């Protein structure tokens, strides 16, 4: 069974009613794949919705989290994140910590990352990326 981890931007597209993203999620679920909300994406989406006081979308997001589940960070994933940071730095790339944590979560569990920002993650080895906005 494939496991797809949704990045912040994919969740935002979905909550805004993007039909392409919704269709890709529905197709994956029909194929008995599993969806997860990246733990840092949970934080990023929730803080944004609270900041703009979007109660309707906040409720939709909470329902989505209940349906798909939210991944958890632990020391093993943080160790992977530290290695990703060091590897990226050695190669001359910089990444936001949030992206590093999301990538580390996916890489540790060998899950696929669904993101519209594939360029942010393309230099990370052994990370499977999908862009469900196209």
GIMOPE-V318828 format. One record per backbone hydrogen bond with DSSP energy under -1.0 kcal/mol. NH is the residue of the N-H (numbers start at 1). CO is the residue of the C=O. Records with the same first field share a line. If there is no record, write none. Layout:
NH: CO / CO
//
This chain:
4: 34
5: 112
6: 36
7: 114
11: 7
12: 8
13: 9
14: 10
15: 11
16: 12
17: 14
18: 13
22: 18
23: 19
24: 20
25: 21
26: 22
27: 23
28: 24
29: 25
30: 26
31: 27
32: 29
33: 28
34: 2
36: 4
37: 69
38: 6
42: 38
43: 39
44: 40
45: 41
46: 42
47: 43
48: 44
49: 45
50: 46
51: 47
52: 48
54: 49
55: 53
58: 54
59: 55
60: 56
61: 57
62: 58
63: 59
64: 60
65: 61
66: 62
67: 63
68: 64
69: 65
71: 37
78: 74
79: 75
80: 76
81: 77
82: 78
83: 79
84: 80
85: 81
86: 82
87: 83
88: 84
89: 85
90: 86
91: 87
92: 89
93: 88
100: 96
101: 97
102: 98
103: 99
104: 100
105: 101
106: 102
107: 103
108: 104
109: 105
111: 106
112: 3
113: 128
114: 5
115: 130
120: 117
122: 118
124: 121
130: 113
//
